Amino acid sequence: MRYMLLLYSADGAGPAPGTPEHAAEMQEWFAYTQQLEEAGALLGGEPLHGIDTATTVQVREGKTLSTDGPFAETKETLGGFYMIDVDNIDQATEWAAKIPLAPYGSVEVRPVMELG
């Protein structure tokens, strides 16, 4: 089954860019991604730019509305994702727990709906 691992954290959480702690965490991310690849579970994944670059689009009564920023005000924002292919939700949550931001953010595990 395919699962999305959606990565959330508060703005400014985690090590500050340019610090030795940030460099060390980046190595953890690279190692984590390599482990997913070696296990044959990785289908894709990417970090996202900050919420200040987001645009929300809605269509209401036939009119398209665009708003700068995310749709909802939240403490944690979506910062990236992994799509994995594993046998079950238990395996997906095991992989989610290994993500380097798990100690200071959260990982939402969602099964991908299979159509057709």
PyMOL commands that set and color helices and strands:
alter all, ss='L'
color gray80, all
select helices_A, chain A and resi 20-38+51-53+89-97
alter helices_A, ss='H'
color red, helices_A
select strands_A, chain A and resi 2-10+42-47+55-60+63-68+76-85+106-111
alter strands_A, ss='S'
color yellow, strands_A
deselect
rebuild
show_as cartoon
